[in-house]
């Protein structure tokens, strides 16, 4: 489970970030992000009902994305942790339909690449880019 200080859960929070945030996308994900004034990043995950009909399946994909985020946060201990050393963001990660066609590892690499791109684009070097080996 994503730790409480890192979660966005309320519909109003999602709408504010989507309405006012910057958007970056790739084939599998869309990410909306805004800077926050907190001491840590916050994440929200959305799986559209239009793409995945059953709630059980939507929750499964959300758990997968949550696992990707947690493993990334644990791998880079300093990344998005609670401190004042760098800027922090609110991120909404929205699943897109091609996600369902790929395996977990491909989707994970796709998410990491998009996060790296988003942080580079918005002048923040929180997440280190690692070389992806194929």
C-alpha positions in Angstrom: 0.0 0.0 0.0 1.2 3.5 -0.8 1.9 5.3 2.5 -0.6 7.9 3.6 1.5 11.0 3.1 1.9 10.0 -0.5 -1.7 9.4 -1.4 -4.3 11.5 -3.2 -7.8 10.0 -2.7 -10.5 12.6 -2.9 -12.3 13.4 -6.2 -11.9 17.1 -5.6 -8.1 16.7 -5.4 -8.1 14.8 -8.6 -10.2 17.4 -10.4 -8.0 20.3 -9.2 -4.8 18.7 -10.4 -6.3 17.6 -13.8 -7.8 21.0 -14.3 -4.7 23.1 -13.4 -1.9 20.6 -14.0 0.6 20.0 -16.7 0.1 16.9 -18.8 2.6 14.4 -20.1 1.6 11.2 -21.9 3.0 8.1 -23.6 1.3 5.1 -25.1 0.4 3.5 -21.7 -0.1 6.4 -19.3 -1.2 10.0 -18.9 0.3 11.9 -16.0 -1.1 15.3 -14.7 1.2 17.1 -12.3 1.3 20.2 -10.3 3.8 21.5 -7.7 2.7 21.2 -4.1 3.9 23.0 -1.0 4.1 19.9 1.1 7.3 18.1 2.2 6.6 15.1 -0.1 5.1 14.1 -3.5 1.6 12.8 -3.6 0.2 10.2 -6.1 -3.2 9.4 -7.4 -4.1 6.5 -9.7 -7.1 6.3 -12.0 -8.2 3.4 -14.2 -11.1 4.6 -16.4 -14.2 2.5 -16.3 -14.5 3.0 -20.1 -11.3 1.0 -20.6 -11.7 -1.6 -17.8 -15.3 -2.6 -17.1 -15.0 -4.7 -13.9 -14.1 -3.1 -10.6 -12.0 -6.1 -9.7 -9.8 -5.6 -12.8 -9.6 -1.8 -12.2 -8.3 -2.4 -8.7 -5.9 -5.0 -10.0 -4.3 -2.5 -12.4 -4.2 0.2 -9.7 -2.4 -2.3 -7.4 0.1 -2.9 -10.2 0.8 0.8 -10.7 1.1 1.3 -6.9 3.6 -1.5 -6.7 5.7 0.1 -9.5 5.7 3.4 -7.6 6.6 1.8 -4.2 9.4 -0.2 -5.7 10.8 3.0 -7.4 10.5 5.0 -4.2 12.3 2.3 -2.3 15.0 1.9 -4.9 15.9 5.6 -4.8 15.6 6.3 -1.1 16.0 10.0 -1.5 13.4 10.3 -4.2 10.2 12.1 -3.2 10.8 11.4 0.5 9.6 13.6 3.2 12.2 16.4 3.4 12.7 19.9 2.3 15.7 19.3 -0.1 13.8 19.7 -3.4 10.5 20.5 -5.0 7.5 18.2 -4.7 4.6 17.4 -7.0 1.1 16.0 -6.9 0.8 13.4 -9.7 -2.3 11.8 -11.2 -1.5 8.7 -13.2 -4.2 7.6 -15.6 -4.1 4.3 -17.3 -4.6 4.1 -21.1 -5.9 1.2 -23.1 -2.6 -0.1 -24.6 -1.5 -0.8 -21.0 -3.7 -3.9 -21.0 -1.8 -5.4 -24.0 1.7 -5.3 -22.4 3.3 -7.3 -19.6 4.2 -5.9 -16.2 7.9 -5.2 -17.0 7.1 -3.3 -20.2 4.5 -1.2 -18.4 6.9 -0.6 -15.5 9.6 0.7 -17.9 7.1 2.8 -19.7 5.9 4.4 -16.4 9.5 5.1 -15.2 10.4 6.7 -18.6 7.4 8.9 -18.4 8.1 10.0 -14.8 11.8 10.8 -15.8 10.6 12.8 -18.7 8.0 14.7 -16.6 10.5 15.6 -14.0 13.1 16.7 -16.6 10.5 18.7 -18.4 9.5 20.6 -15.2 13.1 21.2 -14.1 13.3 18.9 -11.2 15.9 16.2 -10.8 14.2 14.3 -8.0 14.2 10.9 -9.8 17.5 9.7 -11.2 17.4 8.3 -14.6 18.8 4.8 -14.8 19.9 3.0 -18.0 17.3 0.5 -19.1 18.9 -2.7 -20.5 17.0 -4.8 -22.9 
